[in-house]
Amino acid sequence: MALSRTLLSAIAALGFSTSAWSADLSEIRIDWATYNPVSILLKKDGLLEKEFEKDGIKVTWVQSAGSNKALEFLNAESLDFGSTAGSAALLARVNGNPVKAVGVYSKPEWTALVTGKDSTIAKVEDLKGKTVAVTRGTDPHIFLVRALADAGLSEKDLNLVLLQHADGKTALLRGDVDAWAGLDPLMASAEVQEGAKLFFRDPAANTWGVLDTRENFAKEHPEIVSRVLSVYEQARQKALADPAALKALLVEATGLPDAVIAKQLERTDLSHKAIGEEQAATILAAGEALQKAGVIEASVDVKATVGELVDPSFGAKSQ
């Protein structure tokens, strides 16, 4: 049963640890994703299972195919922790999904606008009237919206085909669409194996990879959130210490060749360990751009929503 803030405060005042209350939690449901390399190492090495074994807490892994899926699972309470882009988490929060971004797993350039090797598309303006595959509610979608706005265009100037990331890649390579808002490692695969062209890139417009939890879960199990972040940090350190082993794990998990995963990791910065002002500023910039483009209503206080979304306090506890 959930503990109220008042009861938790009273327990703390009496000198008791809230760890005693982890006994009411029998399972932690967490995702892994090919766009989150640290999650794959975490899953493979069983670090969370080792951490929570003494508590009798089972760890259940669920694959997320994109930020949109992770956020759907969080909203449905079928996940406790999910891997998303910061901008996607903000958009979800604006739309009523009470997620909290509590950690960072990467600073990636994981999205760009992609076209086929023989395409004449060379700039964003060339997309007018064209068919573009995109996964709504993800960083690639938000990246596309921002790129269009900067070019004086909007989604109304395109023919959007809403597909999950893998299907978007397939549609591009088959010639069913003119362009695709890509996501690594699928984007790297199209580039390395099929000669696809990344015709528009902007690393600064890629928002951070953030680890989200549900707001109610964070309130009810703050110590669990901090412990999960602490174990995530162990996995990040292992990833940095042995990049060859990390690449091998990704090759195994994705079934993609070394050259593709090397390209993905080349664009993935794992050197940051905590969420805070830098990530909030990037998410805010994305939110303001989306508001200017009309994706977020003018009545929404984007800055306040970012403040509600980004919560660095659990990471501080886990240090």
N, C-alpha and C positions, 0 to 999 in steps of 0.2 A: 504494500500500500504506500502511496506517495506520502512523503513527509512535508509538512508545511514549513515555510521559512521560519516561522516562530518556533516550531518544535526543534528544527535543526539548530537554531541559535541557542535554545535552552540547553540542548545536549552539549553543544560546544562550551557553553558557560560552565557546565558541570564537569568539564574535563574529559568527556567521553569522545571517542573517535566515531565518525560516521561510518567507518569501515565495518562496524558491527552490522550495519544495515544493508551491506552488500549481500547478506544471506537471503534477502527477498528477491534477488536477481539470479535466475538460473541459466540465462543465456545472453550472450552479446552477439548481435547480428551486424556484420561489417562487410563492406564490399571490397572487391578487388577489380582493377580495371587495367587494360593494356596501356591506357594513357597515364597511369599512375605507377611508375616502376617500383616505387618503395612498397606499394601494397603487395606486389607480386613476391618480393623478397620476404616481406612480413609473413605472408601466407605459407611460402615454401619452407621457411625456417621454423614455423610453429612458435614464434616468440610470444604471441598473445596467449596461446594455449598454455605455455609454460608459466606465464604470469598469473593466470587465473585458475590454474589447476588446483591450487591449495584452497581456493574459495568454492570449489565445486561448480564453477561457472563454465558452461559450454560455449565455445566460439563457433559460430556458423558463418560461413563465407558465401557471399552472393555476388555474381558478376554484374557489373554495371556496364552497359554498352555505350553510355554517354551520360553527360551531366543530367540530361532530362530524365533518364531512367533512374539514376541515383536519387534525384529529387522526388520523383513519383513514389519510389519505395519508402523514402523518409516520410513523406506526407501520409502514406498509407500505414505507417508504423510497422512496416515489414523489414525496415533497416533501422539500426541505431546510429550507425556511422556511414557516411557516403562520400565518395570522391567526386568533386565538381570543380568547375571553374568559378572564380569569385563572382564574375558578372552574372553567370547563370543562377547562382545562389541569391544574388540581389534581386534579380527579376522574379524568382520564385517567392521571395519574401514580400516583394511589392504586391504579388498576386495572392497573398494570404497563406503561403506555406511557411509555418513558423520554424524555420531552420536557423541554426547558429553556426557560424564559421569559427571553429575553435583551433584549427591548426593549419599548417602549410605543408604540402608534400613536394611542390616543385615551383620553379619560375620558368615556364616553358615558352618556346615559340612553337606551339603545337597546331596552329591553324594559319592558313593562307588561302587565297583564292586560286583555284587550280583549273587548268584546262588540258585538253588532249595535246599530244605531241605535234599534231599537224594543224592545230587550230590557229586561226588568224587573230584571235583575241589577245590583246597585248596590254590593255589597261582597263580600269574599272568602267570607264565611260563606254567601252565596247560591249558591255553587258546589256545595254538598253535593248529591250525586245527579245532577249535571249532566254533560254531555259536553264535554270540553275537549281541544282540539288542542294538541299540544306536540311539539317536536323534542328527543328525549332526548339528554342529554349536552351541552347548550348552556346559555348563560346564561339564556335564557327558561325553560328547564326548572328550573334551579336556583332562579331567582327565584320560580317557582310553588311549588316545594317549601317554600321559606322563608316565603312568604306564607301558605300553608296551615298550616304549623306555628304561626305566630304567631296564627292564628285558631282553633287547637285542632283542626285537621283534618289529614288526610294524603291521599296519592294514593289510598288505599283507599276514601276517601269519594267519589271521582269516577269517572267513566268516561273514561279517557284514550284518545285516538285519536292514535297515533304517526305524525306526518307531518313531512316536511321543511317548512321555514318557508313557502315559497311555497304549498304545498298546504294548510297550515294556514289561511292567509289566505283561500284560495279556499273552503275548507270552511265557514269562518265566514260569509262573504258569501252563500254559497248556503243557509245555514241548516242545514247538515248537523251542526254542532256548536253548543253554546250559548256557548262562549267559546274564546279562543285566547291562548296565551302568545306575544305578538307580538315581532317583531324589525324594527327599522328597516333599510332604508327601506320595507319592505313594510307595517309598522305605520303609518307616516306616510301611505302611500298609502290604506290602509283608512280612516284618520281623515279625511284631507282630501277624498278623492274619493267615499267611500261613507258618510260620517257615522258610522263606527264610534266607539264610546266607550271611552276608556281609563279603566276604572272603578277600577283600583287601580294607583297609581304609588308608587315609592320609589326615588328616584335613588341613595341610599346603598347600596342592595342590588344595583345594577348594578355588576358588577366591570369592571375596566379592560380595554381592548383591548390584548392583548399579542402580540408577535411571538415565536413559538416556533421552535426548531430541534431536531434530534435530538441526543441526548447524544453519540452516537458521532461525528456530524458535527462537533460543537463541539470534541471532543477531537482529531480528526484535522486540522481546518482552523480553528484559532482566529483566524488573521489574516483569513480570508475572512469569518468571522462579524463581526468588528470593522469590516471594510470595508463590508459590507452595512448595518450599523447606521449608519455614517457617511453613506452615500448616502441611507438612510431619513431621516436628519436633514436633509439637503439638501431632500428632498421636503416634509418637514413645514414647513420655513421658507418654501418657495415657496407652500404651501397657505395659510399664515397671511398672507403678503404680498399675496395676490390671491384673496380668498374668492369673488369673482364668477367668476373663471376656474375655481376648484375646483368651484363649483356647476354650471357649464356642462359640465365633464367628467363629473360624476355624472349629469347629465341625459342626456348622450350614452350613457354606459355602461349606464344602467338603463332608458332609454326612458320615464322618469317625468317628469311636469310640473315646472316650476320650483317651484311652491308646495309640492309634496311634498318635494323635495330641500331646500328652504329649511327646512321643518319638521324634517327629519333633522339638518341642520347646526346648527339652533338648539339641538338636544339633544346636540351633539357638541363636546367641548372638546379642541382640538388643541394646547394650550399647554404640555404636558409632554413632555420630551424623553428621559428616561431612566428605566429601571426601578430600583426600590429599596425602601426601607423602607415608604413610603406604600402602594405597590401590594401588597407582601407582607402588610401589615396588613389590607387589604381582602379579599385572598384567604383569609387565615387566618380572618377573621370568617365568610366564606361556608362554609369548610370545617368550622368548629365548629358552625355552624347545621345543615349537612348531617349531621354526626355525631349531633347531638342528635335530628334527625328520623329517624335510622336508615338514611340513604342510605349513609353511610360507617360501616364497622364500628367498634365501640368500641375494638378492639385497635389501630387505626391511630394512629400518632403524627402528628397533623395538622400540628403546628408544625414537626416535623422534615421532613416531606414538603414543606411550603412552602419550607423552607430549601434543600432539594434542587432544587426547581423554579425558584425565582427566582435568577437569576445576573446581577448587575449588572456583573461584571468586564469583559465584552466592550464594553459601552458606554463604560466608563472608558477603555479602550484607543483607542476611536474618536474621543475628544474632541480 
